Amino acid sequence: MKIAIQAADLDNNRIDGTRVYLLNVLKYLGKISPEDDFFIYHKKEFNPELVPPEFTNYVIKKVSSPFLWTQTRFAWEVWKEGVDVLWMPMHNAPLFGSKKTKKVVTIHDLAFKRFSEAFTKGDLFKLNLLTELAIKKADKIIAVSQSTKRDILEFYPEINPEDIRVIYHGFDAELFEKRYSEEKRNSVLKSYKLKAKSYILYVGAIQPRKNLKTLIRAFESLKGSGEAEDLKLVISGSKAWRWEDTIEAVEKSSQRENIILTGRVSFEDLSIIYRGASVFVFPSLYEGFGIPVLEAFASGVPAVVSRNSSLEEVGGEAVEYFDGSDAGDLSKKIGNILKSDEIQRSMVEKGKKRLKNFSWEKCARETLGFLKS
């Protein structure tokens, strides 16, 4: 079978969960299905950290176009190749193409429907347009959680539920369970002015939906109690969109000197930063899935997560939940964990068990099966 994959997002400078998803599925497709041919299309140069692996059945095609790439050059290349299946891992699809080519689209989330105020007007228009096009043109849809599937059926009720398959994300076990020398760990942490087990960690983009201002208020309350004198807050991730209010909250915080913004870090540095954390906090108001929660589990770090959207599907009973709008609740939950070695050990153990439900290989196998069904 000939399968085309739109992989232009792997050219992007900013790394987010959707790009991590695509990269990791590509690490397995060629290996688990050597009898199929995969045509992987992109526009420019791959981000050095997002380069897909080389398999004999992978044909990497770099094709550029100055205008509406997906609808012009990419659509033409796919039609010309005469593929059996087209997989669009993001919310997009060509308007035109061969009727013989089955189209499968992954929908990660409909945050722009739930939290439209968190997006710029331009992005909101684009997301609504492209997602509606993708859903209408798709023969089948992959949803990354039951939460996302419910949202698709709510906002696009004309879709047949049987055409949607929920396929969970995984985590990079090789990276986040990797053993490093003490010298290496200390060197990386020192470069970010950190000491092991002396900081709260958030990993992800800086944008309104991630609810980082609530995390900052909770941290201020925790520090104000006098019980966390040496504790720091680490926000690890790139600026995405409408990040200005969050950065302003950091700059005006009474604990500014104890808040560290790492910006974008390498995957290897990130795995070490995870492992050095005392507690991982994911305060997001809405997630299609929430890969960082699994990364915290794999790193052996207790996780505090807001109770909403898909996050209960991912966290199960292994995390401590809090009301995403309540900084006091978050501060209390973090404090309880920091005070108790027993709670920490129990949460880490539950997190490790929870990981057995997720893997990128499982995700890739289920994705391939759905593409070929």
C-alpha positions as CSV (number, residue, x, y, z in Angstrom):
1,M,0.0,0.0,0.0
2,K,1.2,3.5,-0.7
3,I,0.6,6.0,2.1
4,A,1.3,9.7,1.9
5,I,1.9,11.8,5.1
6,Q,1.9,15.5,5.4
7,A,4.9,16.2,7.6
8,A,5.5,20.0,6.9
9,D,5.1,20.7,10.7
10,L,8.4,19.0,11.3
11,D,10.0,22.0,9.6
12,N,8.8,24.3,12.3
13,N,11.2,26.0,14.8
14,R,8.8,25.6,17.7
15,I,8.3,22.1,19.1
16,D,4.9,21.2,20.5
17,G,2.9,18.1,21.3
18,T,1.5,17.7,17.8
19,R,5.0,17.7,16.3
20,V,6.3,15.3,19.0
21,Y,3.3,13.1,18.1
22,L,4.1,13.0,14.3
23,L,7.9,12.5,14.9
24,N,7.3,9.5,17.2
25,V,4.8,7.8,15.1
26,L,7.2,8.1,12.1
27,K,9.8,6.3,14.3
28,Y,7.7,3.2,14.1
29,L,5.6,3.1,10.9
30,G,8.4,2.1,8.6
31,K,9.6,-0.5,11.0
32,I,6.3,-2.2,11.8
33,S,5.1,-2.2,8.2
34,P,8.0,-2.9,5.8
35,E,5.6,-4.1,3.1
36,D,4.1,-0.6,2.8
37,D,5.6,2.5,1.1
38,F,5.4,5.8,2.9
39,F,5.7,9.1,1.1
40,I,6.6,11.8,3.6
41,Y,6.2,15.4,2.3
42,H,7.5,18.6,3.7
43,K,8.4,22.1,2.5
44,K,11.8,23.4,3.7
45,E,14.3,21.9,6.1
46,F,13.4,19.7,9.0
47,N,14.0,21.1,12.5
48,P,17.2,19.4,13.6
49,E,15.3,17.9,16.6
50,L,12.4,16.7,14.4
51,V,14.1,14.8,11.7
52,P,12.2,11.6,10.9
53,P,14.2,8.3,10.8
54,E,15.4,6.7,7.6
55,F,13.7,3.4,6.5
56,T,14.0,1.7,3.2
57,N,10.3,2.2,2.7
58,Y,10.3,5.9,3.5
59,V,10.5,8.3,0.6
60,I,11.2,11.8,1.9
61,K,10.0,14.5,-0.5
62,K,10.9,18.1,0.0
63,V,8.7,20.1,-2.3
64,S,8.2,23.9,-1.9
65,S,5.5,26.3,-3.0
66,P,5.2,30.0,-2.3
67,F,1.5,30.0,-1.8
68,L,-1.1,27.7,-0.1
69,W,1.3,24.7,-0.1
70,T,-1.3,22.1,1.1
71,Q,-3.8,23.1,-1.5
72,T,-1.4,23.5,-4.4
73,R,2.0,21.7,-4.6
74,F,1.3,19.1,-1.9
75,A,-2.1,18.2,-3.3
76,W,-0.6,17.9,-6.8
77,E,2.3,15.7,-5.6
78,V,-0.1,13.4,-3.8
79,W,-2.4,13.1,-6.8
80,K,0.5,12.5,-9.1
81,E,1.9,9.7,-6.9
82,G,-1.4,7.9,-6.9
83,V,-1.3,7.0,-3.2
84,D,-3.9,4.7,-1.6
85,V,-4.2,6.7,1.7
86,L,-3.4,10.2,2.7
87,W,-2.7,10.8,6.4
88,M,-3.0,14.4,7.6
89,P,-1.6,14.5,11.2
90,M,-2.8,18.1,11.7
91,H,-6.1,19.9,11.2
92,N,-5.9,20.3,7.5
93,A,-6.7,18.6,4.2
94,P,-6.4,19.3,0.4
95,L,-9.6,20.5,-1.2
96,F,-9.0,18.5,-4.3
97,G,-7.5,15.1,-4.9
98,S,-8.2,11.6,-6.3
99,K,-11.4,10.0,-5.2
100,K,-9.5,6.8,-5.0
101,T,-7.3,8.2,-2.2
102,K,-8.7,7.7,1.3
103,K,-8.1,10.7,3.6
104,V,-7.5,10.3,7.3
105,V,-7.1,13.3,9.5
106,T,-6.0,13.6,13.1
107,I,-7.8,16.1,15.3
108,H,-5.8,16.9,18.4
109,D,-8.2,19.3,20.1
110,L,-10.9,21.9,19.6
111,A,-9.5,24.4,22.1
112,F,-10.3,27.2,19.7
113,K,-14.0,26.3,20.1
114,R,-13.9,26.0,23.9
115,F,-11.5,28.9,24.6
116,S,-11.8,31.2,21.6
117,E,-10.7,34.2,23.7
118,A,-7.3,32.6,24.1
119,F,-6.6,32.9,20.4
120,T,-5.9,35.8,18.1
121,K,-8.6,36.7,15.6
122,G,-6.4,35.6,12.7
123,D,-5.6,32.2,14.2
124,L,-9.2,31.7,15.2
125,F,-10.4,32.3,11.6
126,K,-7.7,30.0,10.3
127,L,-8.3,27.2,12.8
128,N,-12.1,27.2,12.2
129,L,-11.7,27.2,8.4
130,L,-9.0,24.5,8.2
131,T,-10.6,22.2,10.8
132,E,-14.0,22.3,9.2
133,L,-12.4,21.6,5.8
134,A,-10.4,18.8,7.2
135,I,-13.4,17.2,8.9
136,K,-15.5,17.5,5.8
137,K,-12.9,16.1,3.5
138,A,-11.9,13.2,5.8
139,D,-13.1,9.7,5.2
140,K,-11.9,8.8,8.7
141,I,-10.8,10.8,11.8
142,I,-8.3,10.0,14.5
143,A,-9.1,11.7,17.8
144,V,-6.3,11.7,20.4
145,S,-8.7,11.2,23.4
146,Q,-12.3,10.4,24.2
147,S,-12.6,14.1,25.2
148,T,-11.6,15.2,21.7
149,K,-14.0,12.8,20.2
150,R,-16.8,14.2,22.3
151,D,-15.9,17.7,21.2
152,I,-15.8,16.7,17.5
153,L,-19.3,15.2,17.8
154,E,-20.6,18.2,19.7
155,F,-19.3,20.8,17.2
156,Y,-19.7,18.7,14.1
157,P,-22.8,16.6,14.8
158,E,-23.0,15.5,11.1
159,I,-20.0,13.3,11.6
160,N,-20.7,9.5,12.0
161,P,-19.2,8.4,15.4
162,E,-18.1,5.2,13.8
163,D,-15.8,7.2,11.5
164,I,-13.8,8.4,14.5
165,R,-11.2,6.3,16.2
166,V,-9.6,7.3,19.5
167,I,-5.9,6.6,19.5
168,Y,-3.9,7.7,22.5
169,H,-0.5,9.3,22.4
170,G,2.6,7.7,23.9
171,F,5.8,8.9,25.5
172,D,9.5,8.6,24.7
173,A,10.6,5.9,27.2
174,E,14.2,5.8,25.8
175,L,14.6,9.5,26.5
176,F,12.7,10.0,29.7
177,E,13.9,6.8,31.4
178,K,17.5,7.3,30.2
179,R,20.3,7.1,32.9
180,Y,22.7,10.0,33.1
181,S,25.9,10.3,35.1
182,E,25.7,12.5,38.2
183,E,28.2,14.8,36.5
184,K,26.0,15.2,33.4
185,R,22.9,15.8,35.5
186,N,24.6,18.4,37.7
187,S,26.1,20.2,34.7
188,V,22.7,20.5,32.9
189,L,20.9,21.7,36.0
190,K,23.7,24.2,36.8
191,S,23.4,25.7,33.4
192,Y,19.8,26.7,34.2
193,K,20.7,27.7,37.8
194,L,18.9,24.8,39.3
195,K,19.5,22.3,42.1
196,A,17.9,18.8,42.0
197,K,14.7,18.4,44.0
198,S,14.4,22.1,44.7
199,Y,11.9,23.3,42.1
200,I,8.3,22.9,40.8
201,L,8.2,22.3,37.0
202,Y,5.8,23.2,34.2
203,V,6.6,22.0,30.7
204,G,4.7,23.3,27.7
205,A,4.0,26.4,25.6
206,I,3.5,29.8,27.1
207,Q,0.0,30.9,26.0
208,P,-3.3,31.8,27.8
209,R,-4.9,28.3,27.8
210,K,-2.0,26.9,29.8
211,N,-3.2,28.8,32.8
212,L,0.2,29.8,34.0
213,K,-0.9,32.8,35.9
214,T,-2.8,30.5,38.3
215,L,0.4,28.5,38.8
216,I,2.4,31.7,39.5
217,R,-0.2,32.8,42.1
218,A,-0.1,29.3,43.7
219,F,3.7,29.5,43.9
220,E,3.6,33.0,45.5
221,S,1.1,31.6,48.1
222,L,3.4,28.6,48.8
223,K,6.4,30.8,49.2
224,G,4.5,33.2,51.4
225,S,3.7,30.4,53.8
226,G,7.4,30.2,54.7
227,E,7.4,26.4,54.2
228,A,9.3,26.5,50.8
229,E,12.2,28.8,51.4
230,D,14.5,27.4,48.8
231,L,11.9,26.3,46.3
232,K,11.8,27.7,42.7
233,L,9.3,27.6,39.9
234,V,10.6,26.5,36.5
235,I,8.5,27.3,33.4
236,S,10.1,25.4,30.5
237,G,8.8,26.1,27.1
238,S,8.6,28.5,24.2
239,K,6.4,31.6,23.8
240,A,3.5,30.5,21.5
241,W,0.8,33.1,21.1
242,R,-0.7,35.8,23.4
243,W,2.1,35.1,25.8
244,E,2.5,38.8,26.9
245,D,0.2,38.6,30.0
246,T,1.9,35.5,31.3
247,I,5.4,37.1,31.0
248,E,4.1,40.3,32.6
249,A,2.8,38.2,35.5
250,V,6.2,36.6,35.9
251,E,7.9,40.0,35.8
252,K,5.5,41.6,38.4
253,S,5.5,38.6,40.7
254,S,6.7,39.0,44.3
255,Q,8.7,35.9,43.7
256,R,10.3,37.0,40.4
257,E,13.8,36.1,41.6
258,N,12.6,32.5,42.2
259,I,10.9,32.0,38.8
260,I,13.0,30.6,36.0
261,L,12.0,30.8,32.4
262,T,14.2,28.3,30.4
263,G,12.8,29.0,27.0
264,R,13.2,26.2,24.5
265,V,15.5,23.4,25.7
266,S,16.9,20.3,23.9
267,F,15.1,17.0,24.4
268,E,18.0,15.7,26.4
269,D,18.2,18.7,28.7
270,L,14.4,18.5,29.2
271,S,14.6,14.9,30.4
272,I,17.2,15.9,33.0
273,I,15.2,18.9,34.1
274,Y,12.1,16.7,34.5
275,R,14.0,14.2,36.7
276,G,15.4,16.9,38.9
277,A,11.9,18.4,39.8
278,S,10.2,18.0,43.2
279,V,6.7,18.2,41.7
280,F,5.4,18.6,38.1
281,V,2.4,20.9,37.6
282,F,0.2,20.9,34.6
283,P,-2.4,23.7,35.2
284,S,-3.8,23.8,31.6
285,L,-7.5,24.7,31.3
286,Y,-7.9,22.3,28.3
287,E,-5.9,19.6,26.5
288,G,-6.5,17.3,23.7
289,F,-4.2,14.8,25.4
290,G,-1.3,16.1,27.6
291,I,2.0,14.3,26.8
292,P,3.9,16.2,29.5
293,V,1.9,14.2,32.2
294,L,3.3,10.9,30.8
295,E,6.8,12.4,30.6
296,A,6.5,13.3,34.3
297,F,5.5,9.7,35.1
298,A,8.4,8.4,33.2
299,S,10.8,10.7,35.0
300,G,9.6,9.6,38.4
301,V,8.1,12.9,39.4
302,P,4.7,13.4,41.3
303,A,2.2,15.3,39.1
304,V,-0.5,17.8,40.0
305,V,-2.9,18.3,37.1
306,S,-6.1,20.4,36.6
307,R,-9.2,18.4,36.4
308,N,-10.7,19.0,33.0
309,S,-10.9,17.8,29.3
310,S,-8.7,14.8,28.6
311,L,-6.4,15.1,31.6
312,E,-8.3,12.6,33.7
313,E,-8.0,10.0,30.8
314,V,-4.3,10.5,30.9
315,G,-3.6,10.9,34.6
316,G,-6.1,8.3,36.0
317,E,-5.5,7.8,39.7
318,A,-1.8,8.6,39.4
319,V,-2.0,12.3,39.8
320,E,-3.3,14.8,42.3
321,Y,-6.1,16.9,40.7
322,F,-7.0,20.5,41.5
323,D,-9.6,23.1,40.4
324,G,-7.9,24.9,37.5
325,S,-9.4,28.2,38.5
326,D,-8.3,28.0,42.2
327,A,-4.7,29.0,42.9
328,G,-5.3,28.2,46.6
329,D,-6.3,24.7,45.9
330,L,-3.2,24.2,43.7
331,S,-0.9,25.7,46.4
332,K,-2.4,23.3,49.0
333,K,-2.0,20.2,46.8
334,I,1.7,21.1,46.0
335,G,2.4,21.7,49.7
336,N,0.9,18.4,50.8
337,I,3.1,16.5,48.3
338,L,6.3,18.4,49.3
339,K,5.7,17.6,53.0
340,S,5.3,13.9,52.6
341,D,7.9,11.4,51.3
342,E,5.2,8.7,51.5
343,I,2.8,10.6,49.2
344,Q,5.6,11.2,46.8
345,R,6.7,7.5,46.6
346,S,3.0,6.4,46.2
347,M,2.4,8.9,43.4
348,V,5.6,7.9,41.5
349,E,4.7,4.2,41.8
350,K,1.2,4.9,40.5
351,G,2.6,7.0,37.6
352,K,4.9,4.1,36.6
353,K,2.0,1.7,36.5
354,R,-0.1,4.2,34.5
355,L,2.5,4.3,31.8
356,K,1.8,0.7,30.8
357,N,-1.4,2.0,29.0
358,F,0.6,4.3,26.7
359,S,3.4,3.9,24.2
360,W,4.4,5.4,20.8
361,E,4.7,1.9,19.3
362,K,1.1,1.2,20.4
363,C,0.0,4.5,19.0
364,A,1.8,3.8,15.7
365,R,0.3,0.3,15.3
366,E,-3.2,1.5,16.0
367,T,-2.7,4.4,13.6
368,L,-1.4,2.1,10.8
369,G,-4.3,-0.3,11.3
370,F,-6.8,2.5,11.0
371,L,-5.1,3.9,7.9
372,K,-5.3,0.5,6.2
373,S,-8.8,-0.4,7.4
